[in-house]
Amino acid sequence: MNTTTPIRCTTVWLFALLTGWGGLAMASTPTEKVVCTQLPRSQWMTEQQARAAFDAPRYLLVRFKISRGNCHEFYAVEKDGTVVEAYRHPVTGETVRLTRVPPPTPVTAPQPTGQPEASGTPPAGR
């Protein structure tokens, strides 16, 4: 019987996302580079303005950073466990790229059917 709860799976998934474990959790490959602007940062939205434009309160968890391509980069987790990676233009707030990674599906062990084994011998105890 699988005793792992959905909360525990989600917690592990969030931890992996935030600590950078398993590059597969991130939606972009390391070689991809999204470039947004070369404008000076004095013309950019503040982090608070960017979070408001991203609608951060609707997510369970949001991580904000500035990407190498001068974008506001968000990693967020929705209530159903879907991970969202968003690159937003730091001046206009326009979404440059949005990627969604569905939550991992739990692996469950096959349930016994009570049918005889393939060898033709009945299960033990019969």
N, C-alpha and C positions, 0 to 999 in steps of 0.2 A: 504494500500500500504506500502510495506517495504521500508523505507528510509535509512536503514543502508547501507553504501557503503562498497565495499570490502576492501578499505584502512582502514576504521574504524575497521572492524572485524579483520584484520591482526594486527593493532596496539594493540587492546585489547589482542589478542592472544600472541603477543610478550611481552607485559607488564606482563601478567600472567606467561609466561615462565621465564622471568628474575627475577621476584620478588618471584618466588616459590609458587605462588598461585595455588591451585588445583593440588595436586600431580598427577592427571591424565595427566597433560601436559607433565610430564616427562616420558620417555620411560621405565625406569627401576623402579622396585619396591624398596622400602627402604631396604628390607631384602637381596636383591641381592648384591653381592660384587664381582667385577671383579678385580683380582689380576694380575698385570703385571710383577713386578720385585722387588727384594730386593737389587739391586745394589745401591751403593751410588749415591747421586744426582750429584756429581761431574762428573759422567760419562753420565749423561742425556743430551739430546738436550736442548738448550735454548728454551724459549717460542717462540722467533722469528723463530727459525728453525722448531719448531713443527707446528706453524701456516703456514709456507711455505709448509711443507710436507702435511698438511691438505688441502691446497689450499683455505685458508680462504677468499681471495678476491672474489671468485665466489659466496659467500653467502651475503645476505643482512645484517646479523647480526651474530656475533660469540661471544660466551662466552667461555673462557678458564679457566680451573681449574685443580688442581691435586687431583685425587680421593683418597679415603682412601686406595685403593689397589695399590697405586703408579703407576697410569696410567695418561697420559695426557687425560683429558676429555674435549670434545668439545660439546657445544650445539650451533647449527646453524640453521638459517632459510633461506630456498631457496626462489627464486623469486616467486614461486607459493604458498608460505605459508607453505610448508612441513617443519616440524621440524626434524632435524637430531641430534641424540645423538651418539657420537663416542668415543670409548675408544681406545687410541693408545699407543703402547709400547714406553716409553720415551727414550729408547736407540736406538732401531732399526727403530722406526716410523711405524712399522707394525700395521695395524688395528686389534685390538683384538675383538672388537664387534662394529657393526654399526646397529643402529635402526632408522627407518624412521616412523614418525607419520604424516599422511596426515592432511591437514588443515581442520578445522571444516567446515561443510557444513551449510550454513545459513538456518534457519528455515523460511519457507514462509507460509503465511496464505492461505488457499484454496480460489481460485477465484470463485466468484458466476457464476453459469452456466446459469441462467435465466430459469431454469427448475422449475416446481412446486415443492413445498415442499413435503416430504414424506406423510404428512397428507392428501394430495389431494386438498388442497386449493391453488388457484393461488396466486402468489406473490402480495404484496400490489401495488396498482396503476394500476391494469388491470381490 
